[in-house]
Amino acid sequence: MKNLLNIINGLDFQLLQGDLEIEISSIQYDSRKGVPNSLFVAIEGEEFDGHNFIESAIEKGAKAILCEKMDFNCSPNVAVLKVENSRKALARLSHNWYERPTENMCIIGVTGTNGKTTTTFLLKSIFEKAGYKVALIGTTGIIIGNEFLPANHTTPESLELAAAFNLMESKDVDFVAMEVSSHALSQHRCDFIDFDAALFTNLTLDHLDYHKTMEDYAYAKKNLFDSMKSDSISIAIFNEDWTDFLLRDCKSERKFSIGYGQKDHFQIENILLGAFGTQFSLKANDETIKIKSPLIGKFNIENLALAASLARSKGISKELIESALAEAVGAPGRMQKVLLESGAIGIVDYAHSPDALEKALLACKEILKDDGNQPANLICVFGCGGDRDKSKRPKMGKIAATLANQVVITDDNPRTELSEKIIDEIFQGIEERYKDKVKRISNRAEAIAYAKKISQKGGLVLIAGKGHENYQIIGKEKHHFDDLEELMKT
């Protein structure tokens, strides 16, 4: 039990009724998890408004309510606090409850459209090789050393984040490499986290169902850099459209860019791409880090460079960085290779935006070229998620049909949309001259089986969109589905 006054320390609120000198057992924002003597935080979400469940929370024993509006009836014994933004308040309450656990660890936030997961896994590899205890938070879940905890979002809700940080602190974690999504930044889930470093991968078309415009999307990402303290580190892959904007109001005394030109603090040079890995040099001042990695694809150069530059900025030796990245295999479901019965290479990748799909396909073409084959049998299987950004569907159709030799359009997570409607919208982006090489198979398992059947020795099958995910959402139900499992079936 904790005193409510301590939990709300620093919070700007209006007390509508009740007493603040009460003991609270827990903080809840889901009325279904209501427990006696809890503090219930009413959040207005995209689908449900927590204010509609306040009375239910009180019936289950909530002793205090935090809300944005009071349009409910309750006993005068229940403390009611009104705030301007419940999500922002929840973040403060959560960190107060767990006594600000992020103050005692090095928290590295990685934001951007693509590359966040791979970059965090690379950071984990480097710092673990240096002898530190490292945790991850991201799309694949929460990882503390070798312990795995599932998570519902790339960046969990602020209460779950604070609980995870508290657990990490109790396990003596030194570094946390954390994916920071634009949704989380917009929804204040990352408020009051003491970030020691912020990394920016890239900004390309995605999530416009939520952010509406690229400018709004960029502003959400900018929030991370705006929150940085003066003694922190901020590093960005140079992008002429967004980098200056993102770092404009950043207070980090050490701000670096990574790029391919002489003006960048870390310069990428001497690139060699191949079917079995990537090599390049990362130059800073008079020092050169020579990186040789098993990761494939030009886009992974920037992920590797980000991880290496941050590690070097934190004092890790270049020799250790080189050694760690030579062994690091990256994240599950990111350009993950298997050999098919036909003799073709199968690759599973999480690419689910136009930019990510284009980069994955270009990487596949590089692999085919490196193997000495003409890229005449590159098959791409992909779909687009339902109830999500519709603007990217025709764009992804155009990219796949332009770069692959054969395309199978299928379901991703159709959710509550009609599968055929999503496929129709993808198909609209395909030029007439390419339509003969495109097949529609809505059932994802059947689509993957078909691609394997028509694959040839020396060719390549790219299964894009779901990566590490082991489920498919049809309607509002999750069903077990794993692209890698389907690809490896005999």
N, C-alpha and C positions, 0 to 999 in steps of 0.2 A: 504494500500500500504506500502511496506517495501523496503528499499534501498538494491540493489543487493550486495553491499559491505558488509553489515551486515549479509546478508543471507549466504554468502560464507566464513564468518570468520573462519579461521583455515583450510580451504580447500587447498589442494595441486593441482594446476591446471595450464594449459597453456592457455593464452588468445589468440585465433586465430584471432579474429576480434571484433570490436565493443567497446562500452564504458561500464564500470562497474558502473558509477555514474548514474544509472537509477532506477526508481521505479517499483517494481514488485507487481502484484495483488495476485498471488498465485503460488504454485508449483504444477506441473502436471507431471505424467509419462504415462498417457493414452491420446493419441492425440484426442480421441473422446470427451474428457471432456475439450478440449481446450477453453480457455477464453482469451479475450484481455489482453495484458500486463503480461501474465504469463511467468514463467520459465519452460520450458519443459525439462525433464530429459529422455534421450534415454537409455533404458535398453534392453540388449540382453537377452531375456527369452528362455524358453525351446521350445515354439511353435512359438513365434513371436519375431522379432527384432525391438525394438523401433526406431532404426536408419532409418528404412524404412518408418517411419511415421513423420519424422522431418518436411518435407515440408508441410505436411497436418497440423501439429501443427502451423507452421508459418502462413499458410493461415487463421487459426482461431484466429490469434492475438498474438501468442507467441513472446515475446520481447527479450528473451534470451534462448539459447540452451546449455545444458550440455551433452556432448557425449564422447564416447571413440574413435571415428573416424569421420573424416569430408569427407564424400563422397556424399555431397548434395550441392545444390545451394541455396543461400539466399541473401537477401539485405544486404549491408554493415552496415545498421543501426541495424541489429540483432546482439547482443553480442553472441559469440560462445566460450564456455570454454571446453577445452579437459582435461579429467581426465583418470587415469589408470583403475578405477573401478567405474562404474556409480552407482551400488547398494550401495557401501560403501559411495560414495559421497551423495547419496540421504538421507541416514541415518543422516549424519552430517547436511545437509541443513534442514531437517525436524525438528531436535531438535533445530537448530538455529532459525528457523521460529517461533517456539512456546516457545522460550526462556528457553530451558532445564527444562521442567516441572517436570521431575523425581527427581530433586535435593531436592524437598520439600515433598516427600512421601517416605515411606518404601516400596521398591520394592522387592518382593520375587520371584525368578525365579525357576521353577520346571521343570527339564528335565529328560528324560528316555524314554524307549520304551512304557511301560505300567504304569498306576497309576497316571499320571500327573493330569488328571481331578479330580479324587476323592480326591487327596491330596490338590488341591487348594480349593475345596469345604469345606473340613475339616478345613483348615486354616481360611476360611471365617467364619465358624461357631464359632471357638474359639475366634477370634479377635472381632467379633460382640458381642459375649456374654460378652467380656471384656469392651464393651462400645465404641469401635472404629468404624469408618466408613470404610467399606472395599469394594474394587472393585475386579472383576475377569476378566481375559483375557484368553480365551482358546477355546477348541473344541466346546463348547456349545454357544460361542459368548462372548460378552462383557457385564458384569453386574456391575452396579454402584448402590450399595444399593439394591433397588427393581426395578431399571430401567434396561431394557434389550435392547441391541443393537446388531443386527446381525453382523457376521464377516464371511469372505470367507475362512479363513485359521485358523488353530490352533493358529498360531502366525501371525497376520496381517502384511502387508507391513509396512516398517518403517514410511512412511508418515501418514498412518492411526493410527499406534501406537502412534506417537507423538501427533496427534490430540486427540486421546482417553485420553492420559495422561493429556493433557491440560484441557480437559473437567473435568477429575477427580479432578485436582487441583482446578478448579473453584468451585467444589462442596465439597471442604474440605475433600477429601478422605485421610485417614491416612495410610492405608495399601493396597497394590495391590498384589494379588496372581496371578501369571502369568505362564501359560504353555509356555515353550520355546522348540520349535521343532528343530530337527536337520536340517531340510530344512532352517528354519529361521536363524540359526546360520551360516550355510554355505553361505547363501545369504546376510549376513550382516544386516538383518532386526533389530537385537537387538543391533547393535553398538551404543555407546554413551548413552545407558540407564544406569542410576546409580543404579545398583543392590546392595541391602543391604544384601541379603542372596541368596544362591543357594542350591537347594536340588536335589539329584540324586536318582531316584527310582530303575532302573534296566536297563540292556542293553541286549536285545535278538534279534533274527533274525527278521528284518523288513526293509523296504525301501531300499533294495539292488538294486532295479531298478534305484535308484538315486545315492546312495553312492558306489555301486559296491562291496565293501568289508566291513567286520565288522570293520576292522581297520580304514577305512575312516569314517565309521559311528561313531566310538568312538571318533575320532579326532574332528568331528563336535560337539559332546557333550562337549568335553574338552574345547572348546572355551569359554563356559560360565564360567567355573571355572578359566580359565586363565585370564579372564577380571576382576576378583574380586579385590576390594580394600583391604588394610590391615585391616581396621576396620570392615570388613564384616564377615558374618558367612557362612561357607560351611558345609553341612551335607550330608553324603552319606550312603545308605544301603550298608553294606559290601558285596563285590563281589570279590572273589580271582582273577578273570581275569581282572577286570577293575577299581576297586576303587583306588588303588595306582596310576595307570596310570592317571586317571582323575584328581586327587588331586596333582599330582607331582609338577606342576608349579603354583599351586594356592597360592595367596599371603594372603589369609584370615588368620588372627592371631588365629581365633577360627575355627578349623577344627575338625569335629567329625565324627565318624562312628557309625552306628547302626547295631547290629547283635545279634547272639545267643551265642557268646562266651565271655569269661572273658576279652579279650583284647579290646573289643569294648567299646567306651565311654558310649553309651546307650545300655543296655543289655535287650533283650526280653526274658521273663521267664514266666512260669506257664500258658501256653496256653490252653484255652478251646474253642473248636469250636462247633457250634450248628446250628440248622435250623433257629433259630431266633436271632442269633447274635454271637459275639465274645468277649472273655475275655482274658486279659493277663496283665502282669506287665512289666513296663518299668523302669529299674533301672539305676541310674546314681549316682556314689559316694555313699553317705549314704541315698539317697532319692529314694523312689519308687512311681511311678505314677501307680495307678490301673485303667486300662482302661476296661470299659464294653460298648460295642457298638452294635447297631442293625445291623451293616454291617456284611455280611456273607462272608466266604471264607478266607483261610489262607493268601492269597495274600494281603488282606485288613489289616492284622496286620502291614505290613510294611508301608502302606499308613498312617495308624493311628499313628504309631510310629514316622514317619517323621514329621507329623503335630504337634504332642505333643512335640517332642524334639526341634523343631524350636520355638514354642510358649514359652516353658520353657526358652530357651536361650535368648528370648526377654523379659523375666521378668514376664510372665504370671504365676500366682500361679498354683500349681499342682491341687488344689481343683477346680479351675475354669476350667482347662483343662479337668479334669475327668467329671465334670458336662456337659460341652459343647459337648464332644464326646459321652456321654450317650444319647444325644438328636439328634445328627447330623445324617441325613439320607443319606448323600453322594450325588453323582451326578446323574442326570437323565440318564436312560439307562445303568446304571452300576449295574448288578445283581439285577435288579428291578423286584420284585415279584408280581404276581397276582394269584388268584385262578380261575381255569378253571371250566367250567360246569361239566366236567367229574369227578371233585374232585382232579385232578392232580394240581400240582404247575406249573405255567408258569413263566419263567424268561427271561427277555430281557437283553442282555449284548453286549457291544461294542467290545468284543474280536474279533480281526481281524488279529492276528499274531499267529504263532504256540504256543508260550509260553503263551499268554493270553488265547487261546482256551483251552489248557491243564489245566491251573489253574482254569478256569471257570468250566470245566467238573469235575475236582477233588472236587471243592467246592460243586457242585451238588450232587456228590456221598456222601459227608459228610452229606448233608441235608437229603438224603434218609436214611442213616444209623442212623442218630440222631432221625428220626421219628419212628424208630423201624421196618422199612421195609427192606427187602432185596433189594439191588439196581438192580431190575429186570425190571424196566420200565423207563429208562433214554433215552429220545429221543432228539437228537441234530439236529437242522436245521441250516445250514450255507452255505455260498458260499465264493468266493474270488473276489476281485475287478478286473475289466479289466484294461488294460493299466498300471498295477502296478506290483510290484515284483512277478515274476512267480515262483521263487525258493521255495516260501513257500506253494504253492498249494498242491503238493503231501504230504508234511510234515503235513499239516493240515488235509488232508484226512486220513492219517495213525493215527493221534492222535484221531480224532473223532471216527473212526471205532474201535479203540482199547478200548476206555473208555466208549463209549455210547452203549446201547443195540440195539438201532435203530438209523439210520442216514438218513437224507433227505438232499441231496446236491441240492442247488438251486442257483439262481442269487443273487449276492450282488449288486454292481454297475457295470454292464458289460461294460459300456462305449462303446468304438468303437470295442471291441472284440466280436467274436461270443460266445454266451452263452454256447453252447454245447462244444466248444473247451476248455473253462475254466473248465467246469465240467469234461471233459475227463482228464485234467491234474490233477485235484484233485483226481479223481478216480484211477489214476496210482499209487498213494502212498498206496492204500489199499491192505492189504495182502489177498490172495485168500480165506483163511478161514473165512474172515469177509465180503466178498462181498455180501453174501445172505441177510445180514441185512441192506444193503444200497439201498436206492431208489433215483432216479433222477427225480426231478420235477423242471424244470427251472423257471416257474412262481412262484415268491416268495409268493404271496398271497395264491396260491393253495398249496404250500408246507407247509405253516403254518396251513392252514385249515386241511390238511391231518394229520399233527402231532397231532393236537387237537382231531381229530376224533379217532385216534388209542390210545390216551392217556388213562390211567386208574387211578382210585382213588388210592392215595398213590404214584403215579409216578410223573415224572417231565419232562417238555418240556423246553429245552434251545433253544432260538432263538438268534444266535450269529452273530456278524459282524457289525450291524448298530446302535445298541444302541439308543441314543437320536435322531438320524437323522430322519427327517420327509420327506425324498425325496429318489428317486432312479434315478440314472443317466443311461439312455439307449441311446446309440449313444452319442450325445452331449447335449441332452435335459434332464432337471430335471423334474421328475413327482412326485406328492405327493405320499408318501408311508411312513407308520409308523408301525413298528413291533408291538408296544404295542397296537395300534388300531386294527390291524389284530388279535392279540392274544385275545383281549377282545370282538371281534364280536360274536354275538350269532347266 
